[in-house]
Amino acid sequence: MAQEAPISLFPPTVAPDTPPATEGDQPSLPSERAAETPQVEGAGAEGIEIDRLGELDPEALGILDLGSGGMGPRVWAGSARPLIEALVAGLPADIASPTLHSLAARLLLTSAPPPGGGAAPPTGPTVADALATVQKTEAGESDFLRLRAERLYALGALAGFNRLLALVPQRVEDPWLARAKVDGLLLAGKESRACGEVPSGLARYPQDLFWAKAQVYCQFLAEQSDQALLGLDLLREQAPDSDLAFFTLANGFISGTPGAVEADGLTPLNLAILRKTGGAVSPETVASATPAQLHGIAQLTGGDHAVHAAAVERLAEVGALPGERLAGAYAAFEFTDADLADALVQAEKMAAQGDAVRGRALLYRAANRENMAAAKAEILRAALLSAEADGRANAMARALTPLLGELAPSPELAWFAPLAARTLYRIGQFERAGGWMSVLRIDGLKHPESQAAYDELTPLRRLAGGTEPLSAGPLNAESAAAESPAAAEQRLLALMLSRALGQKEPLTWNQLARDEAATSRPLERLPSLLALGDAAAEGKRGESVLLAVEALGVAAPADSHPLALGYAVSALAAVGLGNEARALAIEAALAARL
């Protein structure tokens, strides 16, 4: 069945005047990457497209162009600057949706003229534009760059944040950006580069105690003990109560004693000292840490490694770290041969004792060394179910991707096929998921449980672009009356998401009109939804992404109203983000246990 353009869910008075995207302006990532934040580790300049004169405008700086996950030079075209600044400032740090988290980070990292600056010049800025930009920069006007950087830092998009700040010209006088550049490098474990920024910061902002403390830390690293001790004494005299955790950790640095720090002392500088002294944080600290702090905790070498791995899990869940980092964190655990040989039982015991992270690491290690397909599948199943129970399903799915690839879909593994398919749909590997669906369909000819599992997964296959339409639901009034409210709401959500993706379905709204479940959940943030409809209809890509995040909220998509999800999916598709729209739809379907 051919797929049509997205079916509008907007009010009937709203209709797009022109197509929002053209053939040469398609920012959507491939489907298997649609829910990932592009990883930009390293010092290379790939993905940066900045004209020599364009470099003079710090507000337009970015590290992503259309070819590397950016959203295009016209991403802010037509949007009012005050509105965009308010929406960017309101981006929450704890966006639970990997798709929306990735979209927000990519948007903030895109190289594009700021909103309110008119259309992007077709051939780059002129000399007059460059001179005007220099005057603006010398006056300290780089507010939009700083605003974007602040939200990137809050989101925990550390790799992109560090790359972006590396592009900021020295002439930009912004105390926060100068300090944040050092903080980001410290959180990433790049001490030498961070210390290279300290002399300049100390000279430009001598009244800020941060730079004096950073100098003391860098002097200790350089084994300039006399200078460091002198600087520490001066700080104690000048501001003895300014940062008690820093002074305590500095004493540990001097004596070579591992330190510890409470949640309110988790500054990037203090975390760097903890890393160097082998210090530790508590498991409770990880639960309350911000995304930026989690990067520092993940870099620690002392204390319980399960604490570090828990931080990596949280970051990998929303795509702020790749699955490979979590696989590496799991691989760093040490287990006995006896534990590995009895991994299923031992992991269950660990989970019962409140150490589920260590249990998942044990299962990962055991699956890596298992050669028999059935045994490997059983271990992977336990790991995936443990992660789902703790809200770490996305993180675990990405960490286990290579191991899942080692298992060929076969009738002998039909019992594993439903979980394998669900996991692969979760990470956008639709073709591989289809292989496991085929196993269920074939096995279903002999075993009713496989056919039932296939039927349950059909909505996911449809949302992934499959040609098989959704089920029309109960065939008569008697079966409709026997259907649970939860099942009715799931059918409503599946229809809403599929229609938002532009797919025709035999199931109609009238067939669901008598279901109470559809009206049992309040529709929150209605003004944001209506604004989202307007922005998408007018092709305002950046504004649409920001309004989608605002309209769905931090808990999206698990607790979002079906209509809100439909608006968001349809709006993203309308502005040229079709793969991301599909990823969000599948994410919502998985959260609803479709």
LORO-248107 format. One line per field, with one value per residue (C-alpha): residue number from 1; x, y, z. Coordinates in steps of 0.5 Angstrom, whole numbers. Each point is the difference from the previous one (the first is absolute). Example, Ala and Ser with C-alpha at 12.3 -4.5 7.8 and 13.67 -1.06 7.14 Angstrom:
# residues 2
marlo 1,2
px 25,2
py -9,7
pz 16,-2
This chain:
# residues 594
marlo 1,2,3,4,5,6,7,8,9,10,11,12,13,14,15,16,17,18,19,20,21,22,23,24,25,26,27,28,29,30,31,32,33,34,35,36,37,38,39,40,41,42,43,44,45,46,47,48,49,50,51,52,53,54,55,56,57,58,59,60,61,62,63,64,65,66,67,68,69,70,71,72,73,74,75,76,77,78,79,80,81,82,83,84,85,86,87,88,89,90,91,92,93,94,95,96,97,98,99,100,101,102,103,104,105,106,107,108,109,110,111,112,113,114,115,116,117,118,119,120,121,122,123,124,125,126,127,128,129,130,131,132,133,134,135,136,137,138,139,140,141,142,143,144,145,146,147,148,149,150,151,152,153,154,155,156,157,158,159,160,161,162,163,164,165,166,167,168,169,170,171,172,173,174,175,176,177,178,179,180,181,182,183,184,185,186,187,188,189,190,191,192,193,194,195,196,197,198,199,200,201,202,203,204,205,206,207,208,209,210,211,212,213,214,215,216,217,218,219,220,221,222,223,224,225,226,227,228,229,230,231,232,233,234,235,236,237,238,239,240,241,242,243,244,245,246,247,248,249,250,251,252,253,254,255,256,257,258,259,260,261,262,263,264,265,266,267,268,269,270,271,272,273,274,275,276,277,278,279,280,281,282,283,284,285,286,287,288,289,290,291,292,293,294,295,296,297,298,299,300,301,302,303,304,305,306,307,308,309,310,311,312,313,314,315,316,317,318,319,320,321,322,323,324,325,326,327,328,329,330,331,332,333,334,335,336,337,338,339,340,341,342,343,344,345,346,347,348,349,350,351,352,353,354,355,356,357,358,359,360,361,362,363,364,365,366,367,368,369,370,371,372,373,374,375,376,377,378,379,380,381,382,383,384,385,386,387,388,389,390,391,392,393,394,395,396,397,398,399,400,401,402,403,404,405,406,407,408,409,410,411,412,413,414,415,416,417,418,419,420,421,422,423,424,425,426,427,428,429,430,431,432,433,434,435,436,437,438,439,440,441,442,443,444,445,446,447,448,449,450,451,452,453,454,455,456,457,458,459,460,461,462,463,464,465,466,467,468,469,470,471,472,473,474,475,476,477,478,479,480,481,482,483,484,485,486,487,488,489,490,491,492,493,494,495,496,497,498,499,500,501,502,503,504,505,506,507,508,509,510,511,512,513,514,515,516,517,518,519,520,521,522,523,524,525,526,527,528,529,530,531,532,533,534,535,536,537,538,539,540,541,542,543,544,545,546,547,548,549,550,551,552,553,554,555,556,557,558,559,560,561,562,563,564,565,566,567,568,569,570,571,572,573,574,575,576,577,578,579,580,581,582,583,584,585,586,587,588,589,590,591,592,593,594
px 0,3,1,-3,2,-2,-7,-1,-3,0,-6,-4,2,8,3,7,1,6,4,5,6,2,5,6,-2,-2,3,-3,5,-1,-5,5,3,-6,0,7,4,6,6,6,5,7,4,-2,-4,-4,-7,1,-1,2,1,7,-5,-5,5,-1,-7,0,-7,0,5,-2,4,-6,-2,-5,5,2,-7,-1,-7,2,2,-7,-2,-2,-3,-7,1,0,6,-4,-4,6,4,-5,-1,7,1,-6,3,0,6,-3,-4,-1,-2,7,-3,-2,7,3,-4,1,8,0,-4,5,6,-2,4,-5,-2,-3,-8,-2,6,-4,1,7,4,1,7,2,1,3,6,-5,-4,7,2,-7,1,7,-4,-5,5,4,-6,-1,-6,0,-6,-3,7,0,-7,1,6,-3,-6,5,4,-6,-2,6,2,7,4,-4,1,7,1,-5,4,7,-3,-1,4,5,-3,-7,0,-5,2,-5,3,7,-1,-5,6,4,-6,-1,7,1,-7,3,7,4,4,5,-4,-4,6,2,-6,2,5,-4,-6,3,3,-7,-4,5,-6,-3,2,-1,6,5,-3,1,7,1,-2,4,6,-1,0,6,4,1,-2,3,-4,-6,0,1,-6,-4,2,-2,-7,-1,2,-4,-7,1,-8,0,0,1,0,6,4,-1,2,6,2,-1,4,6,0,-2,-6,-6,-6,-7,-5,-8,-5,1,7,0,4,4,6,-1,-2,7,3,-4,2,8,-1,-4,-6,-7,-7,-6,-5,-5,4,-1,-7,-1,6,-1,2,6,2,-1,6,4,-2,1,7,2,5,-1,-6,-5,0,-8,0,3,-3,-7,2,2,-7,-4,4,0,-8,-1,5,5,5,1,-2,8,1,-5,3,7,-3,-3,7,4,-4,4,-3,2,-1,-5,-4,0,-2,-6,-2,-7,-1,6,-3,-7,3,4,-7,-3,5,-1,6,-3,5,6,-5,-1,7,1,-5,4,6,-3,-3,6,4,-6,0,-6,-6,-6,5,2,-7,-3,6,-2,-7,1,4,-5,-5,4,1,-7,-2,4,-1,7,-3,3,7,0,-3,6,5,-2,-1,6,-2,-7,4,3,-7,-3,-8,-2,-6,4,1,-8,-1,6,-3,-5,5,5,-5,-2,7,2,-6,2,7,-3,3,-6,2,3,-6,-4,4,-2,-7,0,3,-7,-4,3,0,-7,-3,1,1,-6,4,5,-6,-2,6,1,-7,2,6,-4,-1,8,1,-5,3,6,-2,-3,-6,-4,-6,-2,-5,-7,-1,-6,-5,-7,-3,1,8,0,-3,5,6,4,0,8,-1,-5,5,6,-4,-2,8,2,-5,2,7,-1,-4,4,6,-5,-2,-7,-3,-7,-1,-4,-1,-8,2,4,-5,-4,7,0,8,0,-2,2,7,0,3,6,3,-5,3,7,-4,-4,7,3,-5,1,8,0,-5,4,6,4,4,4,-6,-4,6,0,-8,0,4,-4,-7,2,4,6,-4,-1,-3,-2,-5,-2,-7,-1,-2,6,5,-4,1,7,2,-4,3,7,-2,-2,6,4,2,-3,4,0,-7,0,5,-5,-6,4,2,-7,-2,5,-2,-7,2,-3
py 0,7,5,6,7,1,1,6,0,8,4,1,7,-2,-2,0,5,-2,-7,1,-4,-1,-5,3,2,-7,0,-6,-5,-8,-4,-4,7,4,-1,1,7,0,-2,5,-2,2,6,-1,5,-4,2,7,5,7,6,4,6,-4,-2,7,0,-5,0,-4,-5,-7,-7,-3,1,-4,-5,-2,0,8,3,5,7,2,-3,6,3,4,-1,6,0,2,-6,-5,3,-2,-7,-1,2,-4,-7,-4,-4,-7,-1,-7,-2,-1,2,7,0,-1,5,5,-1,0,6,4,-2,2,5,5,8,1,2,7,0,-1,-5,-3,3,-5,2,1,7,6,4,5,-5,-3,7,1,-6,2,6,-4,-5,5,3,-7,-2,-8,-1,-5,-4,0,-2,-6,-2,0,-5,-4,-1,-1,-5,-4,0,1,-2,5,5,0,0,6,4,-2,5,6,6,2,7,-2,3,-5,-2,-6,-3,1,-4,-5,-2,-2,-4,-3,-3,-2,-4,-3,-2,5,3,2,4,3,2,4,4,2,6,4,-1,2,6,2,-1,1,1,-7,-5,-6,2,0,-7,-2,2,-3,-7,1,2,-7,-4,4,-2,7,-1,6,5,-5,0,8,1,-5,4,7,-3,-2,7,3,-4,-6,-1,0,-7,-5,-6,3,1,-7,-3,4,-2,-7,1,3,-6,-5,-2,-2,5,0,5,1,2,7,0,-3,5,-2,3,-4,-7,1,0,-6,-3,1,-2,-6,3,-3,2,-3,-4,5,5,-3,0,8,2,5,-3,4,-3,-7,1,2,-6,-5,2,-1,-6,-1,-3,-5,-1,-1,7,2,-4,2,7,-3,-3,6,4,-6,0,6,0,5,-6,-5,-8,-1,4,-4,-7,2,2,-7,-3,3,-4,-6,-6,-7,-6,-3,7,0,-8,1,7,0,-2,5,6,-2,0,7,3,-2,3,6,0,-1,4,-5,-6,3,1,-8,-2,4,-3,-7,1,3,-7,-5,-3,-4,4,-2,1,7,1,-2,5,6,-1,1,6,3,-1,2,7,1,-1,5,5,-1,-4,5,0,-8,-1,5,-4,-7,2,-4,-6,0,0,-6,-4,-2,0,-7,-5,-2,7,1,1,6,3,5,3,0,3,5,2,1,4,5,1,1,-6,-2,-5,-4,0,-2,-6,-2,2,-5,-6,2,-1,-6,-3,2,-5,-5,3,5,4,2,3,3,4,1,4,4,2,2,8,0,-2,4,6,-2,1,-7,-1,-4,4,1,-5,3,-3,-3,-3,0,4,-6,0,7,0,-5,4,3,8,-1,-4,5,6,-4,0,7,2,-5,3,7,-1,-4,6,5,-4,1,-7,-2,-5,-4,2,6,5,-2,-7,3,6,-4,-2,4,-1,5,6,-3,4,7,4,4,6,2,6,-3,-5,5,4,-6,-1,7,0,-7,3,6,-5,3,-6,3,3,-7,-4,4,1,-8,-1,6,-3,-8,2,-3,-7,-1,-4,-5,5,4,0,-3,6,4,-6,0,8,-1,-6,4,6,-3,-3,6,4,-5,-5,-6,-5,4,0,-8,-1,4,-4,-6,2,2,-7,-3,4,-2,-8,0
pz 0,-2,6,-1,3,7,1,4,7,1,0,-7,0,0,-7,-2,-6,-2,1,6,-3,-7,-3,1,8,3,7,2,3,-3,4,4,2,1,8,1,2,-6,4,-1,4,-2,-3,-7,-4,-4,0,0,-5,2,-5,1,1,3,6,2,3,6,1,-7,2,0,-1,-4,-8,-4,-1,7,3,1,-2,-5,-1,0,6,4,-7,2,7,5,4,7,-1,-2,6,5,-3,0,7,2,-2,5,2,2,-7,1,-8,-3,-7,3,4,-7,-4,6,0,-8,0,4,-3,-7,-4,-2,1,6,0,-2,-5,-6,-5,-1,-5,-6,-1,7,4,-4,3,3,3,3,3,3,3,3,3,3,3,3,4,3,-4,0,4,-5,0,7,1,-5,4,7,-2,-4,7,4,-5,1,-8,3,-7,-4,5,1,-8,0,5,-3,-6,4,-2,6,-1,2,8,3,7,0,-7,3,6,-3,-5,5,4,-6,-2,8,-1,-6,4,-5,6,-4,-5,6,3,-6,0,8,-1,-5,4,6,-3,-3,6,6,5,-1,5,-5,-4,6,2,-7,0,7,-3,-6,4,4,-7,-2,6,2,7,3,-4,1,7,0,-4,5,6,-4,-2,8,2,-5,0,5,-1,-7,-2,6,-5,-4,6,3,-6,-1,6,-2,-6,4,4,-5,3,-4,2,-1,-1,1,-6,2,-1,-7,-4,-6,3,7,-5,-3,6,2,-6,1,8,-1,3,0,0,3,-4,2,-3,-7,1,1,-4,-6,-7,0,7,-3,-5,6,4,-6,0,7,1,8,4,-2,-8,0,2,-6,-5,3,-2,-7,-1,2,-6,-5,2,-4,-5,4,-1,-5,2,-1,6,4,-3,3,6,1,-2,5,6,2,2,2,-5,5,-1,-7,-1,4,-2,-1,8,2,-4,4,6,-1,-2,6,4,-3,-5,-7,-3,2,-2,-7,-1,2,-5,-5,1,0,-6,-3,1,-1,-7,0,-4,5,6,-2,-2,7,3,-4,2,7,-1,-5,5,6,-4,-2,8,2,-6,-3,-7,-5,4,0,-7,-3,4,-2,-7,-2,4,-3,-7,2,0,-6,0,0,2,6,3,-1,7,0,-7,4,4,-5,-5,5,2,-8,-1,6,-3,-7,-3,-4,-5,6,4,-6,0,7,-2,-6,5,4,-6,-3,7,1,-5,6,6,2,5,-6,-4,6,1,-7,0,6,-3,-7,3,0,-6,-3,3,-3,-7,-1,-5,4,3,7,3,-1,8,2,-5,4,6,4,-1,1,7,2,-2,5,1,-1,-6,-3,2,-4,-6,0,1,-5,-5,2,-1,-7,-3,3,-5,-6,0,-2,5,0,7,0,6,0,2,6,2,5,4,7,0,-5,4,7,-1,1,-6,3,-3,-6,-2,-1,-5,-4,0,-3,-5,-2,-1,-3,-5,-2,0,6,1,6,3,-1,4,6,0,-1,7,3,-2,2,7,3,1,-7,-3,5,4,-6,-3,-7,-3,2,-2,-7,-1,2,-5,-5,1,-1,-6,-3,1,-3,6,-2,3,6,0,-1,5,5,-2,1,7,2,-2,4,6,-1,0,-7
